[in-house]
Every structure is written in C-alpha cells, then in structure tokens.
Amino acid sequence: MGFLSYFRSQKKRSASVAKERLQIIVARERSQTATGPDYLPMMKEELLDVIRKYVQVERDAVNIQLDREGDCEVLELNITLPEQHNPHQARE
Amino acid sequence: MGFLSYFRSQKKRSASVAKERLQIIVARERSQTATGPDYLPMMKEELLDVIRKYVQVERDAVNIQLDREGDCEVLELNITLPEQHNPHQARE
C-alpha cells in the first residue's frame, strides 16, 4: 500500500524521538470544471475535535499545512501525542 | 511535498472518470512500548460525519481500508463525490 510506505519512510527521520505520532491527511481532487466552496480549511478544527475524543492533543502539538497544486488540495495535520505509558520511566 | 505527489500519481488512474474525489487518511505511529486502545477503527464514522457537513456523501461512495504494518496503523477513506456543477448536463 503506497501511503503506508510513504508514512514509514517519514517515520525513520523522527525515530529517535520515540513519541507517538498521528497524521491526518484530507486530499481533495476537483474536476477542472467543478465549482464549490473551499471547505478543507474549515474542516481542520472539526477533525481535531474528533481526534480529541480519543487522545489528548495539546494545541502546540499540532502542525497544520494546506497545499494546493493544480486541481489537488491537501490538508495535512501532524500531531505529536504525549506518551501514555510508564509515566514514571525516566526520559533521556 | 511527498504526499501530494503520491496523491497525484493515484489520480491519473482515475482521470477518465472526471468525478470529484476526496481521500482522508489517518496514520498512527505508536512507539513500540506504547499501550492504549485502537481508536482508528472507531473514528471512521465520526470523520465521515465531518465530511458530510460540507458535501453530500452517498453510503456506497465510500471505500474504507485499515492497514497495519509493524507499529504503523493507517485508516484510509476514499470517497467519490457527485459532480455538483451543471446539474442538467447529460451523463454518459
């Protein structure tokens, strides 16, 4: 599966950090003649609200990007989650 | 931006269909010692609810995949949207 490989290749860069990471990507491909509002930017807070039902997300742990290229528009949310296990474990 | 290239390469395959397409990907990378519930499968209906606030999504227009590989888990929702322009245009 293509995206899994892409995500894993990204992961290697941050492997030493050993935190949990969550990435939400919404990609919209519009046909060239299509009209309609740009709803991806409006969606980001609502997507974060869904995530927050399951995990604690600090506001500064979220990195948001919006990219456009031709008829493709991509909203990307990168979230670093706090580690929830072994709270007494020493961190290096 | 890596993902945009990935998405655009996928797009070429379906270019002849000329529909609008929406893809939502949630990727979770867990550190190897992390515990916690598998919340990605539970999230899919809530993500669809967010999308439905902005666009009409038919139930059979959604393709859902959940992949796991090592400490990566990826939820992928692929949605084909109805074309919203030229409603009187004949469809072939």
N, CA and C atoms of all chains as a GROMACS GRO file, in nm:
protein
  552
    1MET      N    1   0.084  -0.120   0.000
    1MET     CA    2   0.000   0.000   0.000
    1MET      C    3   0.088   0.125   0.000
    2GLY      N    4   0.074   0.207  -0.100
    2GLY     CA    5   0.164   0.319  -0.123
    2GLY      C    6   0.178   0.415  -0.006
    3PHE      N    7   0.068   0.453   0.054
    3PHE     CA    8   0.077   0.554   0.158
    3PHE      C    9   0.151   0.504   0.281
    4LEU      N   10   0.130   0.377   0.313
    4LEU     CA   11   0.198   0.320   0.429
    4LEU      C   12   0.349   0.330   0.411
    5SER      N   13   0.397   0.302   0.293
    5SER     CA   14   0.541   0.314   0.266
    5SER      C   15   0.585   0.458   0.283
    6TYR      N   16   0.503   0.548   0.234
    6TYR     CA   17   0.536   0.690   0.244
    6TYR      C   18   0.544   0.732   0.390
    7PHE      N   19   0.446   0.689   0.467
    7PHE     CA   20   0.442   0.726   0.608
    7PHE      C   21   0.560   0.665   0.684
    8ARG      N   22   0.591   0.539   0.653
    8ARG     CA   23   0.703   0.473   0.721
    8ARG      C   24   0.836   0.538   0.685
    9SER      N   25   0.849   0.585   0.563
    9SER     CA   26   0.975   0.649   0.524
    9SER      C   27   0.992   0.781   0.599
   10GLN      N   28   0.880   0.849   0.622
   10GLN     CA   29   0.885   0.972   0.701
   10GLN      C   30   0.923   0.944   0.846
   11LYS      N   31   0.872   0.832   0.895
   11LYS     CA   32   0.887   0.796   1.035
   11LYS      C   33   1.034   0.782   1.074
   12LYS      N   34   1.112   0.726   0.984
   12LYS     CA   35   1.252   0.699   1.018
   12LYS      C   36   1.323   0.825   1.064
   13ARG      N   37   1.286   0.937   1.004
   13ARG     CA   38   1.351   1.062   1.040
   13ARG      C   39   1.330   1.098   1.187
   14SER      N   40   1.211   1.061   1.240
   14SER     CA   41   1.180   1.103   1.376
   14SER      C   42   1.189   0.986   1.474
   15ALA      N   43   1.249   0.878   1.434
   15ALA     CA   44   1.250   0.756   1.515
   15ALA      C   45   1.316   0.778   1.650
   16SER      N   46   1.416   0.864   1.654
   16SER     CA   47   1.489   0.882   1.779
   16SER      C   48   1.404   0.953   1.884
   17VAL      N   49   1.302   1.024   1.842
   17VAL     CA   50   1.217   1.098   1.936
   17VAL      C   51   1.128   1.002   2.016
   18ALA      N   52   1.089   0.890   1.956
   18ALA     CA   53   1.014   0.785   2.024
   18ALA      C   54   0.883   0.832   2.084
   19LYS      N   55   0.819   0.927   2.022
   19LYS     CA   56   0.686   0.969   2.065
   19LYS      C   57   0.583   0.906   1.972
   20GLU      N   58   0.459   0.912   2.016
   20GLU     CA   59   0.354   0.864   1.929
   20GLU      C   60   0.314   0.978   1.835
   21ARG      N   61   0.283   0.941   1.712
   21ARG     CA   62   0.258   1.043   1.613
   21ARG      C   63   0.129   1.010   1.539
   22LEU      N   64   0.053   1.112   1.507
   22LEU     CA   65  -0.073   1.093   1.436
   22LEU      C   66  -0.074   1.190   1.319
   23GLN      N   67  -0.111   1.141   1.204
   23GLN     CA   68  -0.114   1.227   1.086
   23GLN      C   69  -0.251   1.212   1.020
   24ILE      N   70  -0.315   1.325   0.997
   24ILE     CA   71  -0.445   1.323   0.927
   24ILE      C   72  -0.428   1.399   0.798
   25ILE      N   73  -0.462   1.333   0.690
   25ILE     CA   74  -0.450   1.397   0.559
   25ILE      C   75  -0.585   1.394   0.490
   26VAL      N   76  -0.629   1.509   0.444
   26VAL     CA   77  -0.751   1.513   0.364
   26VAL      C   78  -0.712   1.568   0.228
   27ALA      N   79  -0.728   1.488   0.127
   27ALA     CA   80  -0.690   1.529  -0.007
   27ALA      C   81  -0.815   1.536  -0.092
   28ARG      N   82  -0.827   1.645  -0.163
   28ARG     CA   83  -0.945   1.666  -0.246
   28ARG      C   84  -0.899   1.687  -0.389
   29GLU      N   85  -0.953   1.610  -0.477
   29GLU     CA   86  -0.924   1.628  -0.618
   29GLU      C   87  -1.050   1.680  -0.684
   30ARG      N   88  -1.042   1.798  -0.739
   30ARG     CA   89  -1.160   1.857  -0.803
   30ARG      C   90  -1.148   1.842  -0.953
   31SER      N   91  -1.257   1.808  -1.015
   31SER     CA   92  -1.255   1.807  -1.162
   31SER      C   93  -1.244   1.952  -1.207
   32GLN      N   94  -1.182   1.973  -1.320
   32GLN     CA   95  -1.146   2.109  -1.359
   32GLN      C   96  -1.264   2.204  -1.374
   33THR      N   97  -1.380   2.147  -1.402
   33THR     CA   98  -1.497   2.232  -1.423
   33THR      C   99  -1.581   2.247  -1.295
   34ALA      N  100  -1.541   2.178  -1.190
   34ALA     CA  101  -1.622   2.179  -1.068
   34ALA      C  102  -1.616   2.314  -0.997
   35THR      N  103  -1.726   2.349  -0.937
   35THR     CA  104  -1.728   2.468  -0.853
   35THR      C  105  -1.760   2.423  -0.711
   36GLY      N  106  -1.766   2.515  -0.621
   36GLY     CA  107  -1.799   2.477  -0.483
   36GLY      C  108  -1.700   2.540  -0.388
   37PRO      N  109  -1.738   2.550  -0.261
   37PRO     CA  110  -1.651   2.619  -0.165
   37PRO      C  111  -1.526   2.538  -0.131
   38ASP      N  112  -1.428   2.610  -0.085
   38ASP     CA  113  -1.304   2.550  -0.034
   38ASP      C  114  -1.328   2.510   0.110
   39TYR      N  115  -1.372   2.388   0.129
   39TYR     CA  116  -1.410   2.352   0.266
   39TYR      C  117  -1.297   2.290   0.347
   40LEU      N  118  -1.189   2.250   0.283
   40LEU     CA  119  -1.082   2.186   0.360
   40LEU      C  120  -1.030   2.273   0.476
   41PRO      N  121  -1.004   2.404   0.451
   41PRO     CA  122  -0.954   2.483   0.564
   41PRO      C  123  -1.053   2.489   0.680
   42MET      N  124  -1.182   2.487   0.649
   42MET     CA  125  -1.284   2.497   0.754
   42MET      C  126  -1.293   2.368   0.837
   43MET      N  127  -1.246   2.260   0.778
   43MET     CA  128  -1.263   2.129   0.837
   43MET      C  129  -1.164   2.098   0.950
   44LYS      N  130  -1.058   2.176   0.955
   44LYS     CA  131  -0.947   2.131   1.041
   44LYS      C  132  -0.981   2.127   1.190
   45GLU      N  133  -1.058   2.226   1.238
   45GLU     CA  134  -1.092   2.224   1.380
   45GLU      C  135  -1.186   2.108   1.413
   46GLU      N  136  -1.274   2.078   1.319
   46GLU     CA  137  -1.369   1.968   1.343
   46GLU      C  138  -1.298   1.833   1.343
   47LEU      N  139  -1.198   1.820   1.257
   47LEU     CA  140  -1.120   1.697   1.257
   47LEU      C  141  -1.043   1.683   1.389
   48LEU      N  142  -0.988   1.794   1.435
   48LEU     CA  143  -0.917   1.789   1.564
   48LEU      C  144  -1.012   1.753   1.679
   49ASP      N  145  -1.136   1.801   1.670
   49ASP     CA  146  -1.234   1.766   1.773
   49ASP      C  147  -1.260   1.615   1.776
   50VAL      N  148  -1.262   1.553   1.659
   50VAL     CA  149  -1.281   1.406   1.654
   50VAL      C  150  -1.162   1.337   1.722
   51ILE      N  151  -1.042   1.381   1.687
   51ILE     CA  152  -0.921   1.321   1.744
   51ILE      C  153  -0.920   1.337   1.897
   52ARG      N  154  -0.964   1.454   1.943
   52ARG     CA  155  -0.960   1.483   2.087
   52ARG      C  156  -1.055   1.397   2.169
   53LYS      N  157  -1.152   1.335   2.101
   53LYS     CA  158  -1.239   1.242   2.174
   53LYS      C  159  -1.162   1.118   2.218
   54TYR      N  160  -1.053   1.089   2.149
   54TYR     CA  161  -0.979   0.965   2.175
   54TYR      C  162  -0.845   0.988   2.242
   55VAL      N  163  -0.779   1.097   2.209
   55VAL     CA  164  -0.649   1.125   2.268
   55VAL      C  165  -0.639   1.272   2.306
   56GLN      N  166  -0.554   1.295   2.404
   56GLN     CA  167  -0.530   1.432   2.448
   56GLN      C  168  -0.434   1.500   2.349
   57VAL      N  169  -0.477   1.613   2.298
   57VAL     CA  170  -0.394   1.683   2.200
   57VAL      C  171  -0.367   1.825   2.250
   58GLU      N  172  -0.243   1.854   2.277
   58GLU     CA  173  -0.207   1.991   2.316
   58GLU      C  174  -0.210   2.080   2.192
   59ARG      N  175  -0.246   2.205   2.213
   59ARG     CA  176  -0.259   2.295   2.098
   59ARG      C  177  -0.126   2.312   2.023
   60ASP      N  178  -0.016   2.316   2.096
   60ASP     CA  179   0.112   2.337   2.029
   60ASP      C  180   0.173   2.207   1.975
   61ALA      N  181   0.099   2.097   1.988
   61ALA     CA  182   0.148   1.970   1.934
   61ALA      C  183   0.092   1.944   1.794
   62VAL      N  184   0.020   2.044   1.740
   62VAL     CA  185  -0.043   2.026   1.610
   62VAL      C  186   0.024   2.116   1.506
   63ASN      N  187   0.062   2.055   1.398
   63ASN     CA  188   0.120   2.130   1.286
   63ASN      C  189   0.025   2.114   1.167
   64ILE      N  190  -0.019   2.226   1.113
   64ILE     CA  191  -0.119   2.221   1.005
   64ILE      C  192  -0.063   2.279   0.877
   65GLN      N  193  -0.082   2.208   0.768
   65GLN     CA  194  -0.038   2.256   0.637
   65GLN      C  195  -0.152   2.243   0.537
   66LEU      N  196  -0.158   2.338   0.448
   66LEU     CA  197  -0.256   2.328   0.340
   66LEU      C  198  -0.182   2.353   0.210
   67ASP      N  199  -0.187   2.256   0.121
   67ASP     CA  200  -0.115   2.267  -0.006
   67ASP      C  201  -0.212   2.258  -0.122
   68ARG      N  202  -0.180   2.333  -0.225
   68ARG     CA  203  -0.259   2.327  -0.349
   68ARG      C  204  -0.165   2.305  -0.465
   69GLU      N  205  -0.207   2.220  -0.556
   69GLU     CA  206  -0.129   2.204  -0.678
   69GLU      C  207  -0.227   2.165  -0.787
   70GLY      N  208  -0.250   2.258  -0.877
   70GLY     CA  209  -0.347   2.230  -0.984
   70GLY      C  210  -0.484   2.206  -0.924
   71ASP      N  211  -0.544   2.094  -0.956
   71ASP     CA  212  -0.678   2.064  -0.906
   71ASP      C  213  -0.676   1.975  -0.781
   72CYS      N  214  -0.559   1.963  -0.718
   72CYS     CA  215  -0.548   1.888  -0.593
   72CYS      C  216  -0.526   1.983  -0.477
   73GLU      N  217  -0.596   1.955  -0.369
   73GLU     CA  218  -0.581   2.035  -0.250
   73GLU      C  219  -0.562   1.938  -0.133
   74VAL      N  220  -0.462   1.961  -0.051
   74VAL     CA  221  -0.431   1.867   0.056
   74VAL      C  222  -0.419   1.940   0.189
   75LEU      N  223  -0.500   1.896   0.285
   75LEU     CA  224  -0.490   1.945   0.421
   75LEU      C  225  -0.419   1.839   0.503
   76GLU      N  226  -0.314   1.880   0.572
   76GLU     CA  227  -0.234   1.783   0.648
   76GLU      C  228  -0.222   1.830   0.792
   77LEU      N  229  -0.262   1.744   0.885
   77LEU     CA  230  -0.247   1.774   1.027
   77LEU      C  231  -0.148   1.674   1.086
   78ASN      N  232  -0.042   1.724   1.142
   78ASN     CA  233   0.055   1.638   1.209
   78ASN      C  234   0.050   1.663   1.358
   79ILE      N  235   0.027   1.557   1.431
   79ILE     CA  236   0.008   1.570   1.576
   79ILE      C  237   0.109   1.482   1.650
   80THR      N  238   0.177   1.540   1.744
   80THR     CA  239   0.263   1.460   1.830
   80THR      C  240   0.189   1.435   1.960
   81LEU      N  241   0.173   1.308   1.993
   81LEU     CA  242   0.096   1.273   2.112
   81LEU      C  243   0.189   1.249   2.229
   82PRO      N  244   0.143   1.284   2.348
   82PRO     CA  245   0.225   1.251   2.465
   82PRO      C  246   0.227   1.100   2.485
   83GLU      N  247   0.337   1.047   2.533
   83GLU     CA  248   0.343   0.904   2.562
   83GLU      C  249   0.256   0.876   2.683
   84GLN      N  250   0.172   0.773   2.673
   84GLN     CA  251   0.077   0.749   2.782
   84GLN      C  252   0.116   0.632   2.870
   85HIS      N  253   0.226   0.570   2.839
   85HIS     CA  254   0.266   0.450   2.914
   85HIS      C  255   0.383   0.483   3.008
   86ASN      N  256   0.404   0.401   3.108
   86ASN     CA  257   0.517   0.412   3.201
   86ASN      C  258   0.545   0.557   3.241
   87PRO      N  259   0.452   0.621   3.308
   87PRO     CA  260   0.472   0.762   3.340
   87PRO      C  261   0.592   0.787   3.430
   88HIS      N  262   0.637   0.683   3.501
   88HIS     CA  263   0.749   0.705   3.593
   88HIS      C  264   0.884   0.674   3.531
   89GLN      N  265   0.879   0.632   3.405
   89GLN     CA  266   1.003   0.598   3.336
   89GLN      C  267   1.085   0.725   3.312
   90ALA      N  268   1.213   0.716   3.339
   90ALA     CA  269   1.299   0.833   3.317
   90ALA      C  270   1.313   0.860   3.168
   91ARG      N  271   1.315   0.986   3.130
   91ARG     CA  272   1.334   1.022   2.990
   91ARG      C  273   1.476   1.070   2.968
   92GLU      N  274   1.530   1.032   2.858
   92GLU     CA  275   1.667   1.078   2.829
   92GLU      C  276   1.663   1.201   2.742
   93MET      N  277   0.620   1.840  -0.186
   93MET     CA  278   0.553   1.771  -0.076
   93MET      C  279   0.519   1.628  -0.118
   94GLY      N  280   0.571   1.533  -0.044
   94GLY     CA  281   0.565   1.392  -0.083
   94GLY      C  282   0.425   1.339  -0.106
   95PHE      N  283   0.334   1.369  -0.014
   95PHE     CA  284   0.203   1.310  -0.026
   95PHE      C  285   0.127   1.361  -0.148
   96LEU      N  286   0.147   1.488  -0.179
   96LEU     CA  287   0.079   1.546  -0.294
   96LEU      C  288   0.119   1.470  -0.421
   97SER      N  289   0.246   1.438  -0.432
   97SER     CA  290   0.293   1.361  -0.548
   97SER      C  291   0.226   1.224  -0.549
   98TYR      N  292   0.219   1.162  -0.431
   98TYR     CA  293   0.157   1.030  -0.422
   98TYR      C  294   0.011   1.036  -0.466
   99PHE      N  295  -0.058   1.139  -0.417
   99PHE     CA  296  -0.200   1.153  -0.448
   99PHE      C  297  -0.220   1.180  -0.597
  100ARG      N  298  -0.135   1.265  -0.652
  100ARG     CA  299  -0.147   1.298  -0.794
  100ARG      C  300  -0.117   1.177  -0.882
  101SER      N  301  -0.025   1.093  -0.839
  101SER     CA  302   0.007   0.976  -0.919
  101SER      C  303  -0.112   0.878  -0.920
  102GLN      N  304  -0.182   0.873  -0.806
  102GLN     CA  305  -0.302   0.788  -0.799
  102GLN      C  306  -0.411   0.843  -0.889
  103LYS      N  307  -0.417   0.973  -0.893
  103LYS     CA  308  -0.525   1.041  -0.964
  103LYS      C  309  -0.526   1.006  -1.112
  104LYS      N  310  -0.407   0.992  -1.168
  104LYS     CA  311  -0.400   0.969  -1.313
  104LYS      C  312  -0.480   0.847  -1.354
  105ARG      N  313  -0.479   0.747  -1.264
  105ARG     CA  314  -0.550   0.623  -1.296
  105ARG      C  315  -0.700   0.647  -1.314
  106SER      N  316  -0.754   0.743  -1.238
  106SER     CA  317  -0.899   0.762  -1.244
  106SER      C  318  -0.938   0.889  -1.319
  107ALA      N  319  -0.844   0.945  -1.392
  107ALA     CA  320  -0.869   1.073  -1.457
  107ALA      C  321  -0.986   1.067  -1.554
  108SER      N  322  -1.003   0.953  -1.620
  108SER     CA  323  -1.108   0.944  -1.720
  108SER      C  324  -1.247   0.951  -1.657
  109VAL      N  325  -1.257   0.920  -1.530
  109VAL     CA  326  -1.387   0.920  -1.462
  109VAL      C  327  -1.436   1.064  -1.441
  110ALA      N  328  -1.343   1.158  -1.419
  110ALA     CA  329  -1.374   1.300  -1.408
  110ALA      C  330  -1.472   1.334  -1.296
  111LYS      N  331  -1.469   1.258  -1.190
  111LYS     CA  332  -1.551   1.291  -1.074
  111LYS      C  333  -1.463   1.359  -0.972
  112GLU      N  334  -1.526   1.418  -0.874
  112GLU     CA  335  -1.450   1.476  -0.765
  112GLU      C  336  -1.420   1.365  -0.664
  113ARG      N  337  -1.302   1.371  -0.606
  113ARG     CA  338  -1.259   1.263  -0.518
  113ARG      C  339  -1.204   1.322  -0.389
  114LEU      N  340  -1.233   1.255  -0.280
  114LEU     CA  341  -1.186   1.300  -0.151
  114LEU      C  342  -1.122   1.181  -0.081
  115GLN      N  343  -1.006   1.204  -0.024
  115GLN     CA  344  -0.937   1.094   0.044
  115GLN      C  345  -0.898   1.143   0.184
  116ILE      N  346  -0.936   1.066   0.284
  116ILE     CA  347  -0.898   1.100   0.421
  116ILE      C  348  -0.810   0.987   0.473
  117ILE      N  349  -0.694   1.025   0.519
  117ILE     CA  350  -0.602   0.925   0.571
  117ILE      C  351  -0.566   0.963   0.713
  118VAL      N  352  -0.582   0.868   0.803
  118VAL     CA  353  -0.535   0.889   0.940
  118VAL      C  354  -0.429   0.784   0.967
  119ALA      N  355  -0.308   0.830   0.991
  119ALA     CA  356  -0.198   0.737   1.015
  119ALA      C  357  -0.149   0.755   1.157
  120ARG      N  358  -0.133   0.645   1.225
  120ARG     CA  359  -0.090   0.650   1.364
  120ARG      C  360   0.038   0.568   1.378
  121GLU      N  361   0.138   0.630   1.430
  121GLU     CA  362   0.262   0.560   1.458
  121GLU      C  363   0.275   0.548   1.608
  122ARG      N  364   0.278   0.426   1.656
  122ARG     CA  365   0.288   0.404   1.800
  122ARG      C  366   0.430   0.366   1.834
  123SER      N  367   0.479   0.421   1.942
  123SER     CA  368   0.610   0.376   1.987
  123SER      C  369   0.593   0.231   2.035
  124GLN      N  370   0.699   0.153   2.026
  124GLN     CA  371   0.685   0.008   2.045
  124GLN      C  372   0.636  -0.031   2.183
  125THR      N  373   0.661   0.055   2.281
  125THR     CA  374   0.621   0.020   2.417
  125THR      C  375   0.486   0.082   2.455
  126ALA      N  376   0.427   0.156   2.363
  126ALA     CA  377   0.303   0.227   2.395
  126ALA      C  378   0.185   0.131   2.408
  127THR      N  379   0.095   0.166   2.496
  127THR     CA  380  -0.029   0.091   2.506
  127THR      C  381  -0.143   0.188   2.474
  128GLY      N  382  -0.263   0.140   2.480
  128GLY     CA  383  -0.376   0.229   2.452
  128GLY      C  384  -0.467   0.164   2.350
  129PRO      N  385  -0.591   0.209   2.347
  129PRO     CA  386  -0.689   0.145   2.258
  129PRO      C  387  -0.663   0.175   2.110
  130ASP      N  388  -0.714   0.085   2.030
  130ASP     CA  389  -0.711   0.102   1.885
  130ASP      C  390  -0.828   0.191   1.847
  131TYR      N  391  -0.804   0.319   1.841
  131TYR     CA  392  -0.919   0.408   1.819
  131TYR      C  393  -0.944   0.440   1.672
  132LEU      N  394  -0.850   0.409   1.585
  132LEU     CA  395  -0.871   0.444   1.443
  132LEU      C  396  -0.999   0.383   1.385
  133PRO      N  397  -1.026   0.253   1.410
  133PRO     CA  398  -1.149   0.198   1.352
  133PRO      C  399  -1.274   0.269   1.402
  134MET      N  400  -1.269   0.315   1.528
  134MET     CA  401  -1.387   0.381   1.587
  134MET      C  402  -1.411   0.520   1.528
  135MET      N  403  -1.304   0.575   1.473
  135MET     CA  404  -1.307   0.713   1.427
  135MET      C  405  -1.376   0.732   1.292
  136LYS      N  406  -1.392   0.626   1.219
  136LYS     CA  407  -1.428   0.644   1.078
  136LYS      C  408  -1.565   0.707   1.057
  137GLU      N  409  -1.664   0.669   1.140
  137GLU     CA  410  -1.798   0.728   1.122
  137GLU      C  411  -1.798   0.876   1.160
  138GLU      N  412  -1.719   0.909   1.261
  138GLU     CA  413  -1.714   1.049   1.303
  138GLU      C  414  -1.644   1.136   1.199
  139LEU      N  415  -1.544   1.080   1.134
  139LEU     CA  416  -1.477   1.154   1.026
  139LEU      C  417  -1.574   1.175   0.910
  140LEU      N  418  -1.650   1.072   0.880
  140LEU     CA  419  -1.749   1.086   0.772
  140LEU      C  420  -1.855   1.190   0.807
  141ASP      N  421  -1.891   1.198   0.935
  141ASP     CA  422  -1.988   1.299   0.977
  141ASP      C  423  -1.935   1.440   0.952
  142VAL      N  424  -1.804   1.460   0.976
  142VAL     CA  425  -1.744   1.592   0.949
  142VAL      C  426  -1.753   1.622   0.799
  143ILE      N  427  -1.717   1.525   0.718
  143ILE     CA  428  -1.720   1.544   0.572
  143ILE      C  429  -1.862   1.578   0.524
  144ARG      N  430  -1.959   1.508   0.585
  144ARG     CA  431  -2.099   1.526   0.542
  144ARG      C  432  -2.154   1.664   0.574
  145LYS      N  433  -2.088   1.737   0.661
  145LYS     CA  434  -2.132   1.874   0.686
  145LYS      C  435  -2.105   1.963   0.564
  146TYR      N  436  -2.011   1.922   0.482
  146TYR     CA  437  -1.969   2.006   0.369
  146TYR      C  438  -2.011   1.952   0.233
  147VAL      N  439  -2.014   1.820   0.222
  147VAL     CA  440  -2.053   1.762   0.094
  147VAL      C  441  -2.145   1.643   0.117
  148GLN      N  442  -2.224   1.618   0.015
  148GLN     CA  443  -2.316   1.504   0.022
  148GLN      C  444  -2.238   1.377  -0.009
  149VAL      N  445  -2.245   1.281   0.081
  149VAL     CA  446  -2.171   1.156   0.061
  149VAL      C  447  -2.269   1.039   0.063
  150GLU      N  448  -2.280   0.971  -0.048
  150GLU     CA  449  -2.364   0.851  -0.052
  150GLU      C  450  -2.290   0.739   0.020
  151ARG      N  451  -2.366   0.652   0.085
  151ARG     CA  452  -2.302   0.546   0.162
  151ARG      C  453  -2.216   0.454   0.073
  152ASP      N  454  -2.263   0.426  -0.046
  152ASP     CA  455  -2.186   0.335  -0.132
  152ASP      C  456  -2.074   0.406  -0.209
  153ALA      N  457  -2.055   0.533  -0.182
  153ALA     CA  458  -1.945   0.606  -0.246
  153ALA      C  459  -1.822   0.609  -0.158
  154VAL      N  460  -1.828   0.536  -0.046
  154VAL     CA  461  -1.716   0.538   0.049
  154VAL      C  462  -1.648   0.402   0.052
  155ASN      N  463  -1.518   0.405   0.034
  155ASN     CA  464  -1.439   0.284   0.044
  155ASN      C  465  -1.344   0.299   0.164
  156ILE      N  466  -1.351   0.205   0.256
  156ILE     CA  467  -1.272   0.218   0.380
  156ILE      C  468  -1.170   0.105   0.390
  157GLN      N  469  -1.049   0.143   0.422
  157GLN     CA  470  -0.943   0.043   0.441
  157GLN      C  471  -0.871   0.070   0.572
  158LEU      N  472  -0.831  -0.036   0.638
  158LEU     CA  473  -0.750  -0.021   0.758
  158LEU      C  474  -0.629  -0.112   0.742
  159ASP      N  475  -0.512  -0.055   0.746
  159ASP     CA  476  -0.389  -0.132   0.728
  159ASP      C  477  -0.301  -0.122   0.851
  160ARG      N  478  -0.233  -0.231   0.879
  160ARG     CA  479  -0.135  -0.229   0.989
  160ARG      C  480  -0.005  -0.286   0.937
  161GLU      N  481   0.102  -0.222   0.978
  161GLU     CA  482   0.233  -0.277   0.944
  161GLU      C  483   0.328  -0.237   1.055
  162GLY      N  484   0.367  -0.333   1.135
  162GLY     CA  485   0.454  -0.304   1.249
  162GLY      C  486   0.384  -0.209   1.344
  163ASP      N  487   0.445  -0.098   1.374
  163ASP     CA  488   0.387  -0.002   1.468
  163ASP      C  489   0.312   0.111   1.398
  164CYS      N  490   0.285   0.091   1.268
  164CYS     CA  491   0.205   0.190   1.194
  164CYS      C  492   0.066   0.135   1.166
  165GLU      N  493  -0.031   0.220   1.182
  165GLU     CA  494  -0.169   0.182   1.153
  165GLU      C  495  -0.228   0.294   1.067
  166VAL      N  496  -0.292   0.257   0.959
  166VAL     CA  497  -0.342   0.358   0.867
  166VAL      C  498  -0.488   0.332   0.834
  167LEU      N  499  -0.571   0.432   0.860
  167LEU     CA  500  -0.712   0.428   0.821
  167LEU      C  501  -0.728   0.515   0.697
  168GLU      N  502  -0.787   0.459   0.595
  168GLU     CA  503  -0.798   0.531   0.468
  168GLU      C  504  -0.944   0.531   0.423
  169LEU      N  505  -0.998   0.648   0.401
  169LEU     CA  506  -1.135   0.661   0.350
  169LEU      C  507  -1.128   0.724   0.211
  170ASN      N  508  -1.177   0.655   0.114
  170ASN     CA  509  -1.181   0.709  -0.022
  170ASN      C  510  -1.325   0.736  -0.059
  171ILE      N  511  -1.353   0.858  -0.097
  171ILE     CA  512  -1.491   0.900  -0.124
  171ILE      C  513  -1.501   0.957  -0.264
  172THR      N  514  -1.596   0.909  -0.339
  172THR     CA  515  -1.623   0.968  -0.470
  172THR      C  516  -1.743   1.059  -0.455
  173LEU      N  517  -1.723   1.185  -0.489
  173LEU     CA  518  -1.831   1.283  -0.470
  173LEU      C  519  -1.906   1.302  -0.601
  174PRO      N  520  -2.034   1.327  -0.589
  174PRO     CA  521  -2.110   1.357  -0.710
  174PRO      C  522  -2.065   1.493  -0.764
  175GLU      N  523  -2.066   1.506  -0.894
  175GLU     CA  524  -2.033   1.636  -0.952
  175GLU      C  525  -2.146   1.732  -0.922
  176GLN      N  526  -2.108   1.851  -0.873
  176GLN     CA  527  -2.212   1.944  -0.828
  176GLN      C  528  -2.241   2.055  -0.929
  177HIS      N  529  -2.169   2.052  -1.038
  177HIS     CA  530  -2.188   2.158  -1.136
  177HIS      C  531  -2.271   2.107  -1.253
  178ASN      N  532  -2.329   2.198  -1.328
  178ASN     CA  533  -2.409   2.165  -1.445
  178ASN      C  534  -2.505   2.048  -1.421
  179PRO      N  535  -2.599   2.066  -1.330
  179PRO     CA  536  -2.686   1.954  -1.295
  179PRO      C  537  -2.770   1.903  -1.412
  180HIS      N  538  -2.786   1.986  -1.514
  180HIS     CA  539  -2.870   1.943  -1.626
  180HIS      C  540  -2.789   1.878  -1.738
  181GLN      N  541  -2.659   1.873  -1.715
  181GLN     CA  542  -2.574   1.815  -1.818
  181GLN      C  543  -2.601   1.664  -1.827
  182ALA      N  544  -2.611   1.615  -1.947
  182ALA     CA  545  -2.636   1.472  -1.965
  182ALA      C  546  -2.514   1.392  -1.922
  183ARG      N  547  -2.538   1.281  -1.857
  183ARG     CA  548  -2.426   1.195  -1.817
  183ARG      C  549  -2.417   1.076  -1.911
  184GLU      N  550  -2.297   1.039  -1.941
  184GLU     CA  551  -2.281   0.924  -2.030
  184GLU      C  552  -2.258   0.797  -1.949
   0.00000   0.00000   0.00000
